[in-house]
Amino acid sequence: MTSGARTAIAAVTLLAVLASVVWVATQVDFEPEVESDFFFASDDPQLAASRRIDEIFPSSPQLLVVAQADDVTTGEGLESVRALTDALTALDGVSSVNSLTSGPATPTVANSPLWGRFLGRGTDATQLVIGLENGERELVERLDAVLDQHRQPGFDLAVSGVPWVVERIRRALGRDLRTFSLAALLLFGLLIAVVYRRPRRVAGALICCAGASAATLAILDLSGATIGLLTANLVPIATVLTLSHVVFLLANVDQAIEELGDAEAAVALGVRRTIVASGWCMATTFAGFLSLRFASAQPLRELGSAGAVATLAALAVAYGVMPAFLDPRAKRRSAVEAAPGAGRDATDQHPRRLAFDGPTRRWAVALVTLAAVCAIGLPRLDTDPTLLQYFAPGSEVRDGLTVVDQAGGSSPLTFLVRDPDGGTFVDDAVLAKFKAAQEAVERDPRVGTALSLPVLVDEARLSPFAAFLQTPQLIDLLDSPQYGSVASSFVDADRQRALLFLRLREEGREAERGDVVERLQAAIEASGLVTDEVGGLYQLQASLGELVASSLARGLGGLFLLFVPIAWAVSRSPAGTAATLLSLLTVPVILLGAFGLAGAPLDIISSPAANVAIAVGVDAMIHLGATARRLRQGPAGLSRRAAWSVARARLGPAVLGAAAIVGLGFGIFALSSFPPSQRFGLAVALGTFASAAAALVLLPELVARFSRS
């Protein structure tokens, strides 16, 4: 390709990049869209159970406020609760407020089956349950303002609830998107300047990275996609994907200049040498992201689509723009390089530099040992973190959630139950089974609050007139408008299905949520009832933890299967294919195992770090393999061992430079106040350094050993 053709392509690509930048600056909304059901898509079976329960027992979004005072049942404490209740009730968008002041006279509240459950372990805390007409951001902000007005010395307020937690996550992601994406891009630019130094190349690399990011955001916006839970980190991801193409293109162009001495021909040769391997890298990364489209978790689906677009944009922008920014000045070839037949002779003259023994072997052994140690942590990997672990220890949000969690549980869980013999819940015998089930689950240390039909019936029996009513009449009375139709929230019209509502404690949980749900379900069934459906945020998060684990296994497994034919196409040898796969395997083992050993959870936001790190490792290994095969098939006809050694010597600086830029660039996320973003950045940095080590140290060593075998 001539210089004029490269300039024309660059001009067209730059116009497209400029249009993308303008569109992003004027049209893209950088506020992340995080909804109350952000974990799952609308058609997911995990969400279907909760929706079936909602169809039978319609409910509005709720917030849970815990008020703390010396004594919330008397004096100033009770009056503060009353004033807060009145202020919240008068707020537009609030459908109901249930608090201690909604119940009986305070001297008897502790003995009340229903209202006594609103108290904490003593009389120093009480719960307020706020029903919302919707969970929109503006309503949550107005509620925050009312709560701030009523906070005072001696009267503390803590908040939980899905809309409130979602709003805090949205704010944290928005802050990180605005702050750390820009900071990471600037840091990438600074590191690129330090590594490459030539202003022309630095400018080209920065334009490529920024252009690919802008093009990705513009394409997603035009397709109707919004910035979500995981795509908030899309800018640094697109930058990494672009940078990988750029660094290997620069390395191969420099090598071509040394061989040819003609800058014009060297640029064309460098592009030809690099673009095929880059195409394989793009195909592998594209398929890896696209595989996330089959995940059940909605954020992973969104990242799959966005990552696939970023992969295509990175390749197009890198090869459309960067060749026009390559320095036209050629390096002078050395006498050895210019001499005829220098290839094999030069190789044979430097056995110590090209041999696989010495430091290389020791580093390879050290890397394998590290992977073996980290593998011990794989069974300990936590993909089911608590709600509290989404926020930093000591932060206002974390402290508030902890108070709510200790007072009565922070995460809702619902069971739809029925009598296996077809009995109705107006039958005293069936109601007795239900009461036994309620008492059984309340004994579980994870359960903070439990509400059900037996609690309402026991509360109603305290009325002086209840002695004249049978159980069916009592339930019908509780279902009347006079009592707010409260019974309809816990038993259906046919009285054959009932709801058991729980709030579970998260702090100190060691077992996975799924195990807790199974334990509670077993306690219910041991009381003589069966559960038809299980729903609520707690169950959804349990499913999410399982989905993150399964997505990691299936995604990485599928990526490795896909990589088999690509590794063969690049290396054209069983030894090269096996060595590449085993070297690449060390990256997720080190990354995930280190998280397991450290006890750091891998949540839905930080889990894609493995895909990003694998993409970096795949690129390095494919380019090394392609260069080694070209050296073996070239005029010099190097042996496999020598070819891999020369390939490592040529591309080593590019691999290390890319690892340093990516690792340090993502490392800036460690400064975030949002723990999932911290874990994401640290995981990408760790995985990137592991990828570089596996490509430069372990891969050539394994190729040499497998070749001898």
Salt bridges, closest charged atoms under 4 A:
GLU31 OE1 - ARG170 NH1 2.51
GLU31 OE2 - ARG178 NH1 2.96
ASP37 OD2 - ARG51 NH2 3.19
ASP43 OD1 - ARG301 NH1 3.64
ASP44 OD1 - ARG301 NH2 3.07
GLU79 OE2 - ARG82 NE 3.72
ASP144 OD2 - ARG168 NH1 2.75
ASP144 OD2 - ARG171 NH2 3.63
ASP148 OD1 - ARG151 NH1 2.61
GLU167 OE2 - ARG170 NH2 2.86
GLU167 OE2 - ARG171 NE 2.86
ASP254 OD1 - ARG201 NH2 2.69
GLU259 OE1 - ARG273 NH2 2.75
GLU259 OE2 - ARG650 NH1 3.52
GLU264 OE2 - ARG6 NH2 3.30
ASP327 OD2 - ARG198 NH1 3.82
ASP327 OD2 - ARG329 NH2 2.91
ASP384 OD2 - ARG509 NH1 3.28
ASP384 OD1 - ARG513 NH1 2.42
ASP419 OD1 - LYS433 NZ 2.95
ASP421 OD2 - LYS433 NZ 3.90
GLU442 OE2 - ARG117 NH2 2.98
ASP444 OD2 - ARG519 NE 2.70
ASP458 OD2 - LYS435 NZ 3.27
ASP476 OD1 - ARG495 NH2 3.02
ASP479 OD2 - ARG495 NH2 3.40
ASP492 OD2 - ARG497 NE 3.47
GLU506 OE1 - ARG509 NE 3.17
GLU506 OE2 - ARG513 NH2 2.59
ASP532 OD1 - ARG418 NE 2.80
GLU533 OE2 - ARG52 NE 2.74
ASP603 OD2 - ARG679 NH2 2.66
GLU701 OE2 - ARG361 NE 3.73
GLU701 OE2 - ARG705 NE 2.73
